[in-house]
Amino acid sequence: MKELRELPASLDLQPFRFIHVPGCIMVGLMGLVVEIPLYTAIAVVKSPYMLVKGWYRLIHDLISREGPFLETACIPIAGLTILMWPLVVLGSIILSVFSSFFIGLHGAVVVYQERSVRRGVAYVIAMVAEFDEYTNDWLYLREGSFLPKPRYRKKKGSDTTELSVRRNRFSQGKLNAVFGEAPAMLVPSLTSSRSVKEVIQEVKMVQVWQNLIKTCEIRGKELLDSNVITPADLEDWVKKVKKHESNNACDIINIGLPCYTFLQIILSSIKAGSEGLVLLDNLEITYLNRPQDRLLEWFFQPVMDIKEQIKVLSLAEGEMRFLEKVVLLGGNADRFRAWENGGSTPQDLLRAAQIEGISRRMVGMIRSVSKFPTYKRKFKQIVKALFLHTMKGESSSRYITPYSFHKAAAASNRGSVSTRSAPSIEIV
């Protein structure tokens, strides 16, 4: 309690005074004046891109019998979608204008929360850039936005939320002891030698993304070195995914590799006895210190559920290897049989079904995450790093010629693979 009483006064919320009311009203009106016309302008300017790219995708699926045109019974409905696509574009413009009304008024809420008119104005400016960046992501235009995006939230102190990023066995043990004695109280363990500010820290979402990208790169390079995945898979990913096509090779790279990476993270966390997930550099994410990010909130609990299921099953070494094969190569029977990693199908049919059920949940989760624009941008960085890794082994069978990169780039309708020089491959 002494530590809590000695928290700095800067953490206390400043009282809301009557003088802030005019600021709330002013920023709210300013938000309406700024957001509505700018959101409308951005939506109208980008609507031709949405119209053309939507038609291109639908017509491409119609010709190749993919997507909504895969089943014959769905062709009439999908054809109607092509005809009605301009109405969808018009509806998106109307929805943008409608949403800008509430986004502009939310500036008054920001003034109330932050007790600052300046931060409310920063919010109004930043939301225009956010909308521009969001539409760029979904339309596969230039990443980011050229508009200014000032910070409108105070940086939260590391002492206001949760436990340290770095694993501290002593403090974690004390915390578990507190929870065991009083499960209804969510109180971090405190020691006389460390203050709350030193003990409680929150993991930032950028740390999680950087760590996951690095982990996926490492696992991908290991699989490339062992010829489990091949440079041909990467080339096929560039040619097919950029054209929004799909095949088993795309699934191995786009779905199997992230699934395999997450599985290794889960298995290492179980072996370490962690209450959460242990990433690279001994970075631990738990319920207490996870970032307050909507995307992570959606998928953290399912990952923890999968971890508990694997932990309860107490998989043997051969069963773990079998699960690795299923999550990475489950959709490709030939590659599945060719990879000799020591895994074999369990003789117990119930246990085999449980393992396959875990793999299906992981694959479904990764498929859901892969639809987010942020994930798409990050995964392109991973594929670029794997391309560069293959270029370093020119004397091995994994060598990829610049000509093959050029063909992959020519087959792509969005983005490019630059071949100016071997180490300057760029996947946009």
VEXDREN-2710 file (C-alpha; in Angstrom, 1 decimal):
% VEXDREN-2710
k/r/px/py/pz
1/MET/0.0/0.0/0.0
2/LYS/2.9/2.3/0.7
3/GLU/4.1/1.9/-2.9
4/LEU/0.6/2.7/-4.2
5/ARG/0.3/5.8/-2.0
6/GLU/3.6/7.1/-3.4
7/LEU/2.6/7.0/-7.0
8/PRO/3.4/10.3/-8.8
9/ALA/0.7/12.9/-8.8
10/SER/1.0/13.1/-12.6
11/LEU/-1.0/9.9/-12.8
12/ASP/-4.1/11.5/-11.2
13/LEU/-6.8/12.5/-13.6
14/GLN/-7.2/16.3/-13.8
15/PRO/-10.7/17.5/-12.7
16/PHE/-13.1/18.5/-15.4
17/ARG/-13.9/22.2/-15.0
18/PHE/-16.5/24.3/-16.6
19/ILE/-13.9/26.1/-18.6
20/HIS/-13.5/22.8/-20.6
21/VAL/-17.1/22.9/-21.8
22/PRO/-16.6/25.6/-24.5
23/GLY/-13.5/23.6/-25.7
24/CYS/-15.6/20.5/-26.0
25/ILE/-18.2/22.3/-28.0
26/MET/-15.7/24.1/-30.2
27/VAL/-13.7/20.9/-31.0
28/GLY/-17.0/19.0/-31.7
29/LEU/-18.1/21.6/-34.2
30/MET/-14.6/21.7/-35.7
31/GLY/-14.7/18.0/-36.1
32/LEU/-18.0/18.2/-38.1
33/VAL/-16.6/21.0/-40.3
34/VAL/-13.4/19.2/-41.0
35/GLU/-14.2/15.5/-41.0
36/ILE/-17.4/15.5/-43.1
37/PRO/-16.0/17.4/-46.2
38/LEU/-12.6/15.7/-46.1
39/TYR/-14.0/12.2/-45.6
40/THR/-16.4/12.8/-48.4
41/ALA/-13.6/14.1/-50.7
42/ILE/-11.4/11.1/-49.9
43/ALA/-14.2/8.6/-50.5
44/VAL/-15.2/10.2/-53.8
45/VAL/-11.6/10.5/-55.1
46/LYS/-10.9/6.8/-54.3
47/SER/-14.3/5.5/-55.4
48/PRO/-13.1/5.0/-59.0
49/TYR/-10.2/2.8/-57.7
50/MET/-12.7/0.7/-55.7
51/LEU/-15.0/0.4/-58.7
52/VAL/-12.3/-0.7/-61.2
53/LYS/-10.5/-3.0/-58.8
54/GLY/-13.7/-4.6/-57.6
55/TRP/-14.8/-5.2/-61.2
56/TYR/-11.4/-6.6/-62.1
57/ARG/-11.4/-9.0/-59.2
58/LEU/-14.9/-10.2/-59.8
59/ILE/-14.4/-10.7/-63.6
60/HIS/-11.1/-12.5/-62.9
61/ASP/-12.9/-14.9/-60.6
62/LEU/-15.6/-15.4/-63.2
63/ILE/-13.1/-16.3/-65.9
64/SER/-11.0/-18.6/-63.6
65/ARG/-14.0/-20.0/-61.7
66/GLU/-12.6/-19.0/-58.3
67/GLY/-14.0/-17.2/-55.3
68/PRO/-17.8/-16.7/-55.5
69/PHE/-17.9/-18.3/-58.9
70/LEU/-16.4/-21.6/-57.7
71/GLU/-19.8/-23.3/-57.4
72/THR/-22.1/-23.3/-60.4
73/ALA/-25.2/-22.5/-58.3
74/CYS/-23.5/-19.3/-57.1
75/ILE/-22.8/-17.9/-60.6
76/PRO/-26.1/-16.0/-60.9
77/ILE/-25.7/-14.3/-57.6
78/ALA/-22.1/-13.5/-58.3
79/GLY/-23.0/-12.2/-61.7
80/LEU/-25.6/-10.0/-60.1
81/THR/-22.8/-8.7/-57.8
82/ILE/-20.9/-7.5/-60.8
83/LEU/-23.9/-5.6/-62.0
84/MET/-24.6/-4.1/-58.6
85/TRP/-21.0/-3.3/-57.7
86/PRO/-21.5/0.4/-58.5
87/LEU/-24.2/0.5/-55.9
88/VAL/-21.8/-1.0/-53.4
89/VAL/-19.3/1.7/-54.2
90/LEU/-22.0/4.3/-53.8
91/GLY/-23.0/2.8/-50.5
92/SER/-19.4/2.9/-49.2
93/ILE/-19.3/6.7/-50.0
94/ILE/-22.6/7.3/-48.1
95/LEU/-21.3/5.2/-45.2
96/SER/-18.1/7.2/-45.1
97/VAL/-20.1/10.5/-44.9
98/PHE/-22.4/9.1/-42.3
99/SER/-19.5/7.8/-40.1
100/SER/-17.6/11.1/-40.4
101/PHE/-20.4/12.8/-38.4
102/PHE/-19.8/10.6/-35.3
103/ILE/-16.0/10.7/-35.7
104/GLY/-16.1/14.4/-35.8
105/LEU/-18.3/14.7/-32.7
106/HIS/-15.9/12.3/-30.9
107/GLY/-13.4/15.1/-30.8
108/ALA/-15.4/16.6/-27.9
109/VAL/-15.0/13.3/-26.0
110/VAL/-11.3/13.4/-26.5
111/VAL/-11.2/16.9/-25.1
112/TYR/-13.1/15.6/-22.0
113/GLN/-10.9/12.6/-21.6
114/GLU/-7.6/14.4/-22.1
115/ARG/-8.6/17.7/-20.5
116/SER/-6.9/19.5/-23.5
117/VAL/-8.4/21.4/-26.4
118/ARG/-5.1/21.0/-28.2
119/ARG/-5.3/17.2/-28.1
120/GLY/-8.9/17.4/-29.4
121/VAL/-7.7/19.5/-32.4
122/ALA/-4.9/16.9/-32.9
123/TYR/-7.5/14.2/-32.9
124/VAL/-9.5/15.9/-35.6
125/ILE/-6.4/16.2/-37.8
126/ALA/-5.2/12.7/-37.1
127/MET/-8.5/11.0/-38.0
128/VAL/-8.4/12.3/-41.5
129/ALA/-4.9/10.7/-42.0
130/GLU/-6.2/7.5/-40.3
131/PHE/-9.1/7.3/-42.8
132/ASP/-6.8/8.0/-45.7
133/GLU/-4.4/5.2/-44.6
134/TYR/-7.2/2.8/-43.9
135/THR/-8.7/3.2/-47.4
136/ASN/-5.2/2.9/-48.9
137/ASP/-4.8/-0.5/-47.2
138/TRP/-8.0/-1.9/-48.4
139/LEU/-7.6/-0.7/-51.9
140/TYR/-3.9/-1.8/-52.1
141/LEU/-2.8/1.7/-52.8
142/ARG/0.4/3.4/-51.5
143/GLU/1.0/2.4/-47.9
144/GLY/0.4/5.0/-45.2
145/SER/-0.7/8.6/-45.8
146/PHE/0.9/11.9/-46.7
147/LEU/-1.4/13.7/-44.3
148/PRO/-0.1/14.7/-40.8
149/LYS/-1.1/12.4/-38.0
150/PRO/-0.3/14.1/-34.6
151/ARG/-0.5/12.2/-31.3
152/TYR/-3.7/13.0/-29.5
153/ARG/-3.4/10.7/-26.5
154/LYS/-1.0/11.2/-23.7
155/LYS/1.6/8.4/-23.6
156/LYS/0.4/6.0/-20.9
157/GLY/2.9/5.6/-18.1
158/SER/4.3/2.1/-17.7
159/ASP/3.1/2.2/-14.1
160/THR/-0.6/2.4/-14.9
161/THR/-1.3/-1.0/-16.2
162/GLU/0.5/-4.3/-16.0
163/LEU/3.5/-6.5/-15.2
164/SER/6.9/-6.2/-16.6
165/VAL/7.8/-7.3/-20.2
166/ARG/10.8/-9.2/-19.0
167/ARG/10.2/-12.4/-17.2
168/ASN/10.8/-12.0/-13.5
169/ARG/10.5/-15.3/-11.8
170/PHE/10.5/-13.8/-8.3
171/SER/7.8/-11.3/-8.9
172/GLN/5.8/-13.7/-11.0
173/GLY/5.9/-16.2/-8.1
174/LYS/4.8/-13.6/-5.7
175/LEU/2.0/-12.6/-8.0
176/ASN/0.8/-16.2/-8.2
177/ALA/0.9/-16.5/-4.5
178/VAL/-1.3/-13.4/-4.1
179/PHE/-3.7/-14.8/-6.6
180/GLY/-3.8/-18.1/-4.8
181/GLU/-4.6/-16.5/-1.5
182/ALA/-7.1/-14.0/-2.7
183/PRO/-8.3/-14.9/-6.2
184/ALA/-10.9/-12.1/-6.2
185/MET/-8.2/-9.4/-6.0
186/LEU/-6.2/-8.4/-9.0
187/VAL/-3.1/-7.0/-7.2
188/PRO/0.5/-7.2/-8.4
189/SER/3.1/-8.4/-6.0
190/LEU/5.3/-5.6/-4.7
191/THR/8.7/-5.8/-3.1
192/SER/10.4/-3.3/-0.9
193/SER/13.3/-2.9/-3.4
194/ARG/11.2/-2.1/-6.5
195/SER/8.6/0.5/-7.0
196/VAL/5.3/-0.1/-8.9
197/LYS/6.7/1.9/-11.8
198/GLU/9.7/-0.5/-12.1
199/VAL/7.5/-3.6/-11.7
200/ILE/4.5/-2.8/-13.8
201/GLN/5.0/-2.3/-17.6
202/GLU/2.8/-2.8/-20.6
203/VAL/3.9/-4.5/-23.8
204/LYS/3.5/-2.2/-26.8
205/MET/1.8/-3.6/-29.9
206/VAL/4.8/-2.6/-32.0
207/GLN/7.0/-4.8/-29.9
208/VAL/4.6/-7.7/-30.5
209/TRP/4.6/-7.2/-34.3
210/GLN/8.4/-6.8/-34.5
211/ASN/8.9/-9.9/-32.4
212/LEU/6.4/-12.0/-34.4
213/ILE/7.9/-10.9/-37.7
214/LYS/11.4/-11.8/-36.5
215/THR/10.2/-15.2/-35.2
216/CYS/8.4/-16.0/-38.4
217/GLU/11.5/-15.0/-40.4
218/ILE/13.7/-17.3/-38.3
219/ARG/11.3/-20.2/-38.6
220/GLY/11.0/-19.6/-42.4
221/LYS/14.7/-19.6/-42.9
222/GLU/15.0/-22.9/-40.9
223/LEU/12.4/-24.5/-43.1
224/LEU/14.1/-23.2/-46.2
225/ASP/17.5/-24.5/-45.1
226/SER/15.9/-27.9/-44.5
227/ASN/14.0/-27.8/-47.9
228/VAL/10.7/-28.2/-46.2
229/ILE/9.5/-25.1/-48.0
230/THR/11.2/-24.1/-51.3
231/PRO/12.0/-20.9/-53.2
232/ALA/9.4/-22.1/-55.7
233/ASP/6.8/-21.7/-53.0
234/LEU/7.9/-18.1/-52.5
235/GLU/7.8/-17.4/-56.2
236/ASP/4.3/-18.9/-56.4
237/TRP/3.2/-16.8/-53.5
238/VAL/4.3/-13.7/-55.3
239/LYS/2.6/-14.7/-58.5
240/LYS/-0.6/-16.1/-57.1
241/VAL/-1.3/-14.0/-54.0
242/LYS/-0.8/-10.7/-55.8
243/LYS/-3.4/-11.8/-58.3
244/HIS/-5.7/-13.0/-55.5
245/GLU/-5.4/-16.6/-56.6
246/SER/-4.9/-19.5/-54.3
247/ASN/-3.3/-22.9/-54.3
248/ASN/-1.5/-25.3/-52.0
249/ALA/1.8/-23.5/-52.2
250/CYS/0.2/-20.2/-51.3
251/ASP/-1.4/-21.9/-48.3
252/ILE/1.9/-23.3/-47.2
253/ILE/3.5/-19.8/-47.2
254/ASN/0.5/-17.6/-46.4
255/ILE/-1.1/-19.9/-43.8
256/GLY/1.1/-22.8/-42.9
257/LEU/4.2/-20.7/-42.1
258/PRO/2.5/-18.4/-39.5
259/CYS/0.6/-21.4/-38.1
260/TYR/3.9/-23.3/-37.7
261/THR/5.5/-20.2/-36.0
262/PHE/2.6/-19.8/-33.6
263/LEU/2.8/-23.5/-32.7
264/GLN/6.5/-23.3/-31.9
265/ILE/5.8/-20.2/-29.7
266/ILE/3.0/-22.1/-27.9
267/LEU/5.2/-25.2/-27.4
268/SER/8.1/-23.2/-26.1
269/SER/5.8/-21.3/-23.7
270/ILE/4.5/-24.6/-22.3
271/LYS/8.0/-26.0/-21.8
272/ALA/9.0/-22.8/-20.1
273/GLY/6.0/-23.0/-17.7
274/SER/4.8/-19.5/-18.7
275/GLU/1.4/-18.3/-17.8
276/GLY/1.2/-16.5/-21.2
277/LEU/3.3/-16.6/-24.4
278/VAL/7.1/-16.4/-24.5
279/LEU/8.5/-14.7/-27.6
280/LEU/12.0/-13.9/-28.7
281/ASP/14.5/-12.2/-26.4
282/ASN/12.6/-13.6/-23.4
283/LEU/9.6/-11.3/-24.0
284/GLU/6.5/-12.6/-22.2
285/ILE/2.9/-11.6/-22.9
286/THR/0.3/-12.4/-20.3
287/TYR/-3.2/-11.4/-19.5
288/LEU/-1.8/-8.7/-17.3
289/ASN/0.7/-7.0/-19.6
290/ARG/-0.8/-7.6/-23.1
291/PRO/-1.2/-4.5/-25.3
292/GLN/-4.6/-2.8/-25.3
293/ASP/-5.1/-3.4/-29.0
294/ARG/-8.4/-4.5/-30.5
295/LEU/-6.7/-7.0/-32.9
296/LEU/-4.8/-8.7/-30.1
297/GLU/-7.8/-8.8/-27.8
298/TRP/-9.7/-10.7/-30.4
299/PHE/-7.1/-13.4/-30.9
300/PHE/-5.2/-13.6/-27.6
301/GLN/-7.8/-15.6/-25.8
302/PRO/-8.2/-18.2/-28.6
303/VAL/-4.4/-18.7/-28.7
304/MET/-4.4/-19.2/-24.9
305/ASP/-7.2/-21.7/-25.3
306/ILE/-5.2/-23.7/-27.9
307/LYS/-2.2/-23.6/-25.6
308/GLU/-4.2/-25.0/-22.7
309/GLN/-5.6/-27.8/-25.0
310/ILE/-2.1/-28.8/-26.1
311/LYS/-1.0/-28.7/-22.5
312/VAL/-3.8/-30.9/-21.3
313/LEU/-3.2/-33.4/-24.1
314/SER/0.5/-33.8/-23.0
315/LEU/1.6/-34.6/-26.5
316/ALA/4.5/-37.0/-27.0
317/GLU/7.4/-36.0/-29.2
318/GLY/6.1/-37.9/-32.2
319/GLU/2.7/-36.3/-31.8
320/MET/4.2/-32.8/-31.6
321/ARG/6.0/-33.5/-34.9
322/PHE/2.8/-34.8/-36.4
323/LEU/1.0/-31.6/-35.4
324/GLU/3.8/-29.5/-36.9
325/LYS/3.3/-31.3/-40.2
326/VAL/-0.5/-30.9/-40.1
327/VAL/-0.4/-27.1/-39.5
328/LEU/2.3/-26.5/-42.1
329/LEU/1.5/-28.9/-44.9
330/GLY/-2.0/-30.1/-44.1
331/GLY/-3.4/-29.2/-47.4
332/ASN/-0.7/-30.8/-49.5
333/ALA/-0.7/-34.6/-49.1
334/ASP/2.4/-35.2/-51.2
335/ARG/4.5/-32.7/-49.3
336/PHE/3.0/-34.0/-46.0
337/ARG/4.3/-37.5/-46.8
338/ALA/7.6/-36.3/-48.1
339/TRP/8.6/-34.4/-44.9
340/GLU/10.3/-36.9/-42.6
341/ASN/10.4/-35.0/-39.3
342/GLY/9.8/-38.0/-37.1
343/GLY/6.1/-37.4/-36.8
344/SER/3.5/-40.1/-37.5
345/THR/-0.3/-40.3/-37.3
346/PRO/-1.3/-41.5/-33.7
347/GLN/-2.8/-45.0/-33.6
348/ASP/-5.5/-43.7/-31.2
349/LEU/-8.2/-42.3/-33.5
350/LEU/-9.6/-40.0/-30.8
351/ARG/-6.2/-38.5/-30.1
352/ALA/-5.5/-38.1/-33.8
353/ALA/-8.9/-36.3/-34.2
354/GLN/-8.0/-34.0/-31.2
355/ILE/-4.7/-33.1/-32.8
356/GLU/-6.3/-32.4/-36.2
357/GLY/-9.0/-30.3/-34.4
358/ILE/-6.3/-28.1/-32.9
359/SER/-4.6/-27.7/-36.3
360/ARG/-8.0/-26.7/-37.8
361/ARG/-8.6/-24.0/-35.1
362/MET/-5.1/-22.6/-35.7
363/VAL/-5.5/-22.5/-39.4
364/GLY/-8.9/-20.8/-39.1
365/MET/-7.5/-18.2/-36.7
366/ILE/-4.6/-17.4/-39.1
367/ARG/-7.0/-17.2/-42.0
368/SER/-9.0/-14.6/-40.1
369/VAL/-5.9/-12.6/-39.2
370/SER/-4.6/-12.7/-42.7
371/LYS/-7.6/-10.6/-43.9
372/PHE/-6.4/-7.6/-42.0
373/PRO/-4.4/-5.0/-44.0
374/THR/-1.8/-4.6/-41.2
375/TYR/-1.1/-8.4/-41.3
376/LYS/-0.7/-8.2/-45.1
377/ARG/1.9/-5.4/-44.9
378/LYS/3.9/-7.2/-42.2
379/PHE/3.8/-10.5/-44.0
380/LYS/5.3/-9.0/-47.2
381/GLN/8.3/-8.0/-45.1
382/ILE/8.7/-11.7/-44.0
383/VAL/8.5/-12.9/-47.6
384/LYS/11.0/-10.3/-48.7
385/ALA/13.4/-11.5/-46.0
386/LEU/13.0/-15.1/-47.1
387/PHE/13.7/-14.1/-50.7
388/LEU/16.9/-12.4/-49.6
389/HIS/17.9/-15.5/-47.6
390/THR/17.5/-17.7/-50.7
391/MET/19.7/-15.2/-52.7
392/LYS/22.5/-15.7/-50.3
393/GLY/22.7/-19.4/-51.1
394/GLU/23.6/-19.1/-54.8
395/SER/25.7/-22.2/-54.8
396/SER/22.9/-24.4/-53.3
397/SER/19.8/-25.8/-55.0
398/ARG/17.8/-22.9/-53.5
399/TYR/19.3/-20.4/-55.9
400/ILE/16.7/-18.2/-57.6
401/THR/17.8/-16.3/-60.7
402/PRO/16.9/-12.6/-61.2
403/TYR/15.0/-13.7/-64.3
404/SER/12.6/-15.7/-62.2
405/PHE/12.0/-12.7/-60.0
406/HIS/11.3/-10.7/-63.1
407/LYS/8.7/-13.2/-64.3
408/ALA/7.0/-13.2/-60.9
409/ALA/6.8/-9.5/-60.9
410/ALA/5.4/-9.4/-64.5
411/ALA/2.7/-11.8/-63.4
412/SER/1.6/-9.6/-60.6
413/ASN/-1.1/-7.0/-61.1
414/ARG/-0.5/-5.2/-57.9
415/GLY/2.9/-4.6/-56.3
416/SER/6.2/-5.5/-57.8
417/VAL/9.4/-7.4/-57.1
418/SER/12.2/-5.1/-57.9
419/THR/15.3/-6.8/-59.5
420/ARG/17.6/-3.9/-59.7
421/SER/20.2/-5.9/-57.8
422/ALA/20.2/-9.2/-55.9
423/PRO/20.1/-7.6/-52.4
424/SER/17.5/-5.0/-53.3
425/ILE/14.4/-7.1/-53.7
426/GLU/11.3/-5.1/-52.9
427/ILE/7.8/-6.5/-52.5
428/VAL/5.4/-3.6/-52.5
END
